[in-house]
Amino acid sequence: MIKIRQKFSLLVNDDLTSGPIILKLAAFSAPLLLGNFLQQLYSTIDLIIIGRFAGRTAFAAVGSTGYIIVLLIGLLVGLAGGIAVNVAQLKGAGNYRGLSLMIHTAYALAFIAGVVLTCFGLLTARFWLRLTQVPPEIFAGAERYLDYTFIGLIPGIVYNCGAAILQALGDSRRPLLLLFLCSVINFILDMLFVAFFHWGIDGAALATVLSQLISAIILTAHLLHVTADYRLYWRKIHIDKPSLQAIVKIGVPASLQATVLNVSNIYIQTMLNTFGVVAVAACTAVTKIDGFFCLYFNALGTATMTYVGQNYGAKLSRRVVVGVRTMAAFGVISGMCLCALSTWYRFSLLRIFTDDQVILDVAGRLFVAYIPYFFLLAAMEIYSGSLRGLGNAVLPMTIYILGICVFRCLYVFTALRIDNTLSTLFAVYPFSWIITAAALFLAYNLRKRRLLRELQ
């Protein structure tokens, strides 16, 4: 019995540098996967309830802000990634003084970034909507929803910062439990504000902001009261220059990558908006489903980054290589299965959002155009995460910019002149994924050889 308890304790503890690799990765990744699933439910629940109770116009209005919101999320992911890699490496190296300085710097940076982005967003919301040529009949609703999104940025960034810290330390369970609680709160508030009070877009957006605020408060309260080396103290929250430089080294390239990539997505959204409200509504339903795929593969990438960061910090090169190989195989195979199943049952999934047959017909065609190839994103996220875990954020950033942003813009500019259809527009995704996944695979293997030489 004692041996069983010892094995179980080894499996569930926060140290990823010891224990069976496959079981460690599974135990750490599972809460991340579920957590990202719940996080996607925030906006998905909004759309389901809006689609059911507020109609086609409101549904399209919220959907038209999708790529702008993804741009903001990309900035948050970049910041969180910079924090996570450094926290993981400091923990792996056993540098607890540096770990404390890193955590307090991260929180200071989160508050500053939140205030700056909120002010910037509120001042430029109308500009972004005009830039993407949002149809006039849904412009006002889209602007209101975007304003609420910017208002919720401060608690959103604080939550992502705190969650990144816990996950980098190997604790992916507490963020999961917190997300489950706040998803339930979000659903209750959505039903109350939209279905009962009939506040429409404003009610759905307000429910999301309040849920984000609750999650940020609870997670911060945990860090303030935990009895561990990574405890947060209000009086110690400040910018430590070396810690800030370390975060910037990883976080800025990741944020820049997300920003530049979403320039191409905004360009795609602009082209999509020219096809009218039905096309926007159809795309909204499909992208909310593909959002779950994105977060699934992102969780695998985050787990890989944390695992590699800790083991690289502990100079366990062989463990790094085996872990990345295991995660890549799992990600690609599971991704192929999920893509095939979702494509087969696409109309059942789409009817969750709307029963409008016109929208369903268009959404079905979009689904087939690119969802079957989504598994390629698994390879991209895992190899990109492994490179960041090794401390190299510039190389994956460069590959993403060339393979996703530059290629997509060139493709859309030329392909739509030849065949101006939605299917042609959305075929840009699988082509760009193939190019980027191949380049990241090559880059990781070149870096792996150097790693093995360094740590021999």
Number of C-alpha atoms within 10 A of each C-alpha: 6 7 8 9 10 10 13 11 11 16 21 17 16 20 21 26 21 14 15 13 19 13 12 22 21 15 18 27 25 16 20 25 22 21 24 22 21 23 19 20 22 25 21 20 20 26 27 20 23 29 24 16 17 18 14 18 20 24 31 31 28 28 24 31 25 21 21 20 15 16 20 19 19 21 22 25 22 23 27 28 31 30 28 33 32 29 32 31 26 23 25 25 17 14 13 15 11 16 24 21 22 28 29 23 22 30 25 18 20 23 16 13 18 21 16 12 18 18 13 12 20 16 12 11 20 17 12 16 20 13 13 21 17 26 20 12 13 19 21 16 21 27 22 17 22 26 19 20 22 23 20 21 26 23 22 23 28 28 25 22 28 25 23 28 28 22 24 31 26 24 20 25 20 16 24 22 15 18 24 19 15 23 23 15 18 26 20 12 21 30 20 16 20 23 18 12 11 17 17 23 25 16 21 30 27 21 24 24 21 17 23 26 18 17 23 22 13 14 21 17 12 14 18 14 11 11 10 8 11 22 15 23 13 10 7 14 18 16 17 16 12 13 21 19 13 16 25 17 17 25 28 20 22 28 25 18 24 24 21 21 23 23 18 21 21 21 19 20 23 19 19 22 20 14 14 13 23 19 19 26 29 27 28 25 29 22 21 22 20 18 18 19 23 20 21 25 27 22 25 27 29 30 29 29 28 32 34 33 33 30 27 24 24 16 20 19 20 15 18 25 18 12 20 23 13 14 23 21 14 14 22 20 12 14 23 16 12 16 19 16 12 18 17 12 10 21 16 12 15 21 15 14 26 22 13 14 10 12 22 24 13 19 26 18 16 22 24 17 19 19 24 20 19 21 24 22 24 30 27 26 26 31 28 27 31 30 25 29 32 23 21 17 23 19 15 26 22 15 20 27 21 17 22 25 23 16 20 25 18 12 19 20 15 12 16 15 10 9 11 14 13 19 17 16 21 21 20 21 19 19 17 20 22 17 18 24 23 16 17 24 17 13 17 21 14 11 15 19 11 11 19 15 9 10 11 9
